[in-house]
Amino acid sequence: MTSLIKRRFLRFVLLSLASLLLAITAQSHADEWTLARDKDGIRVYTKPVAGSALNAVRGVTTVESSLGKLVTMIRDPSLRPRWDNFCGESYLFKQLSPEEELVYLHSKMPWPVSDRDMVNKVTWRQDPKSLVVTMHSVATRDLLAPVKGRVRVTQAVNDWQLTPLAGGGVEISTTVHLDPAGPLPTWLINSLSIESPYDVLKRLKALASDDSIKNQQLEFVRERSGERS
């Protein structure tokens, strides 16, 4: 190999390594959450999503409640309007298994924005060791005919994580990234997305203290030893 070829090969390798380093650095920054609000024991974070103009949003708080009651509040469609201010209608579309279901959700929007709706595939799991409960929800396509006056959302992901704390109580984390479809300004969507998880968690914290709500008997949820449901 001549000296010129060696120099060109070395230059190619260095440029390749530099490009790889820049890609890794960019990805690490994309994985970072930025605190957007810290109020009433509720923290809201935002994060850019590769390939999307819309941010992902995460809300985190702690609640004095059993796991079973929290799962019931989040899972029961009849209770959703009590913690989701935008919920106009929600119902079980189809039960797939004890841990999987299709759920219809209609979200009311302020005039002049059209209402949105979606059919989500929802999956619940609990880690047998940590007892952490997770819920993964993703919007589906073509399972339900369009509803007049409502824009169908087909790109939406929502994750919940309920972590029992050693000192008592449960840490709730909810993460959302969706495209509400239709001609809405990106800056407006990103601004309102900070309000939504804050309001949801604030309402859930209040609802957890309502003794009239009894948790359903869920075979996939196990409480900490000695804790009542």
Steps between C-alpha positions, in 0.01 A plus 500: 500500500649831393536791740221694321257208525584455867430870571169485313397183683590654838304815412195287408520310830529823704205660318292187556581498872419870527162448330423211734592710804276785384211259447543350848521848657189618317310190610607547863363855495179377339459252787514776763179625662466873575303610805213724383297527822544412868189585701280336766730199518457439127789522254447528124782437254528537123730336247539535123423191296707413196305544179215693668437872553302411813655441840450198722373596845543327836323568830620363834351513850442285811164390637387337823307208354513130431609374159161338443307820558724701267470238225122504546484881469714505187346191340127547567353701207213627719751668733710663229292821476579563868874531434513582127342841446492448121320164515156518343448125472695183568400136486640149467495420129624141536661288773790306350629334820506579872796733432421627149205698369386741232366826645313777319573857606325820389679822595307827507681796346420871549332680210593537218720188519329173401470226761743208480447129554707183488490127567798401714651157555583493871733248666552466876791322666644459851858405578482200738803614702479880520116501474530799263186523285531628142240592241578545132238655272533550126245638255368258239371538145187384317330322792207741517322701234557877519263686731340813358645820643806326647851481358649153538846494664715211380842602633505499878704322767432522873692319774425482872730367771384445858790437736433400863731692735682345794370768737142464381302649216549464126698702249296565185669575170309560178661567163316614187593565140229548240410674181146638544455518120355797319631856453603599854809719563790298636585770757143487633501120528833500685378774736173325585675166540668631817166589656338163432725263705511752785120521512461121464735421788349770721154351447625145557660600830167643617305201371725257687363634829139424398398203716196432281729364227569133556772327305395220269627149558779488243682171470812663358550747790664390824539738795797531730490257790274623778345783295127522450359557151 
